[in-house]
Amino acid sequence: MALETLVGTHQHTQDTLATDWVITHNLNTTAPVVDCWIGGNKVIPQDVTATSALICTITFPTAQVGKATLT
């Protein structure tokens, strides 16, 4: 298994209610570390899917607004 070098951080703000947050992060990795924050509380999403090395989708069971940090 090859190790990927992660460079940078991407901050995402989800301003509109959505169950799926589709994030273009441009980190060039299919395994970003994802931290989600809703209303000042760190939460665990239902699912995180790497669509490509540049895009991931974070899924919640109900529509949410908040922030995500990807590294």
MARDRENDREN-649165 format. One record per residue (C-alpha): residue number from 1; residue in three letters; z, y, x. Coordinates in steps of 0.5 Angstrom, whole numbers. Each point is the difference from the previous one (the first is absolute). Example, Ala and Ser with C-alpha at 12.3 -4.5 7.8 and 13.67 -1.06 7.14 Angstrom:
residues 2
+-------+------+-------+-------+-------+
| gutor | rofi |    pz |    py |    px |
+-------+------+-------+-------+-------+
|     1 |  ALA |    16 |    -9 |    25 |
|     2 |  SER |    -2 |     7 |     2 |
+-------+------+-------+-------+-------+
This chain:
residues 71
+-------+------+-------+-------+-------+
| gutor | rofi |    pz |    py |    px |
+-------+------+-------+-------+-------+
|     1 |  MET |     0 |     0 |     0 |
|     2 |  ALA |    -2 |     7 |     3 |
|     3 |  LEU |     5 |     6 |     0 |
|     4 |  GLU |    -3 |     6 |    -3 |
|     5 |  THR |     2 |     7 |     3 |
|     6 |  LEU |     2 |     5 |    -5 |
|     7 |  VAL |    -1 |     7 |     1 |
|     8 |  GLY |     2 |     6 |    -4 |
|     9 |  THR |     4 |     1 |    -7 |
|    10 |  HIS |    -3 |     1 |    -7 |
|    11 |  GLN |     3 |     4 |    -5 |
|    12 |  HIS |    -2 |    -1 |    -7 |
|    13 |  THR |     2 |     4 |    -6 |
|    14 |  GLN |    -1 |    -3 |    -7 |
|    15 |  ASP |     0 |     6 |    -5 |
|    16 |  THR |    -3 |    -4 |    -6 |
|    17 |  LEU |     3 |    -6 |    -4 |
|    18 |  ALA |    -3 |    -6 |     3 |
|    19 |  THR |     1 |    -8 |     0 |
|    20 |  ASP |    -4 |     0 |     6 |
|    21 |  TRP |     0 |     5 |     6 |
|    22 |  VAL |    -7 |    -1 |     4 |
|    23 |  ILE |     2 |     3 |     7 |
|    24 |  THR |    -5 |     2 |     5 |
|    25 |  HIS |     4 |     0 |     6 |
|    26 |  ASN |    -5 |    -1 |     6 |
|    27 |  LEU |     5 |    -3 |     4 |
|    28 |  ASN |    -5 |    -6 |     2 |
|    29 |  THR |     5 |    -6 |    -2 |
|    30 |  THR |     0 |    -5 |    -5 |
|    31 |  ALA |     7 |     0 |     1 |
|    32 |  PRO |     3 |     7 |    -1 |
|    33 |  VAL |     8 |     0 |    -1 |
|    34 |  VAL |     1 |     4 |    -7 |
|    35 |  ASP |     6 |     3 |    -2 |
|    36 |  CYS |     0 |     3 |    -8 |
|    37 |  TRP |     4 |     5 |    -2 |
|    38 |  ILE |     1 |     2 |    -8 |
|    39 |  GLY |     5 |     6 |    -2 |
|    40 |  GLY |     3 |     0 |     7 |
|    41 |  ASN |     2 |    -8 |     0 |
|    42 |  LYS |    -4 |    -5 |     4 |
|    43 |  VAL |    -3 |    -5 |    -4 |
|    44 |  ILE |    -4 |    -7 |     1 |
|    45 |  PRO |    -6 |     0 |    -3 |
|    46 |  GLN |    -3 |    -6 |    -4 |
|    47 |  ASP |    -5 |    -1 |     5 |
|    48 |  VAL |    -4 |     3 |     6 |
|    49 |  THR |    -7 |    -2 |     1 |
|    50 |  ALA |    -4 |     2 |     6 |
|    51 |  THR |    -7 |     1 |    -3 |
|    52 |  SER |    -3 |     1 |     7 |
|    53 |  ALA |     3 |     3 |     7 |
|    54 |  LEU |    -1 |     7 |    -3 |
|    55 |  ILE |     3 |    -1 |    -7 |
|    56 |  CYS |     6 |    -3 |    -4 |
|    57 |  THR |     2 |    -1 |    -7 |
|    58 |  ILE |     7 |     1 |    -2 |
|    59 |  THR |     2 |    -3 |    -7 |
|    60 |  PHE |     6 |     1 |    -4 |
|    61 |  PRO |     1 |    -4 |    -7 |
|    62 |  THR |     0 |     7 |    -4 |
|    63 |  ALA |    -3 |     7 |     2 |
|    64 |  GLN |     3 |     4 |     5 |
|    65 |  VAL |     0 |     6 |     4 |
|    66 |  GLY |     3 |     1 |     7 |
|    67 |  LYS |    -1 |     0 |     7 |
|    68 |  ALA |    -2 |    -6 |     5 |
|    69 |  THR |     0 |     0 |     8 |
|    70 |  LEU |    -5 |    -5 |     4 |
|    71 |  THR |     1 |    -1 |     7 |
+-------+------+-------+-------+-------+
